[in-house]
Amino acid sequence: MTVFNDEDVVASGRIFIQPTAPSIFPANSDGTGDAAAVLLRVDGDGMRTTQTIFSDGAVGSRAADPITFNSEDERLILVLFGTGIRAGLQLRVRVNGEEMPVLGFAASGEFVGLDQINVELLRSLIGAGEVEIQVIVDGVVANTVTVNMG
C-alpha cells in the first residue's frame, strides 16, 4: 500500500487482509478482563433463564460474578459477544485450556458488526475460579477474556 499527499509518497508498506479478525468484548471495554457475556441456564426440564456474569458497576469497575451449576442436570451456555467472527469457517473455544463445545456462532442481528458465540460450559470447570477464555477463528486467536467459575 502506498499513501500519497498530492503527488508525493508519504508512506508505503505491506498490508495483510484476512477474512476474519476476531475480537471478544470485555465488560470493562479495555480489551481484557471479564467477558461481556450472558449466561443461559437450561434445567433438566428445558426451562431457560438468563443472567449477566458480572456486577453492573461503572465501566472500568465491573467484576465477574461466580458462575455455578445449580443442579446435576443443568446445562450452562455462555453467550459471548464480539466482532470479526461471522465470516469464519471454523471456531474453537478453550476455557481454562480445555476445549468446550461450540453450539453456534453468527451475526447477532441486533447491531451492525456484533457477532455472538454460544458455547457450553462443561462441569469440569466447577470450582476453577477465574479462568481464561480463548476464541480461535480459522486459526486466528482473539483477545483473551475471563470468567469466574466459582
Secondary structure, 3 states (H helix, E strand, C coil): CEEEECCEEEEECCCCCCCCCCEECECCCCCCCEECEEEEEECCCCCEEEEECECCCCCCCCCECECCCCCCCCEEEEEEEEECCCCCCCEEEEECCEEECEEEEEECCCCCCCEEEEEEECHHHCCCCEEEEEEEECCEECCCEEEECC
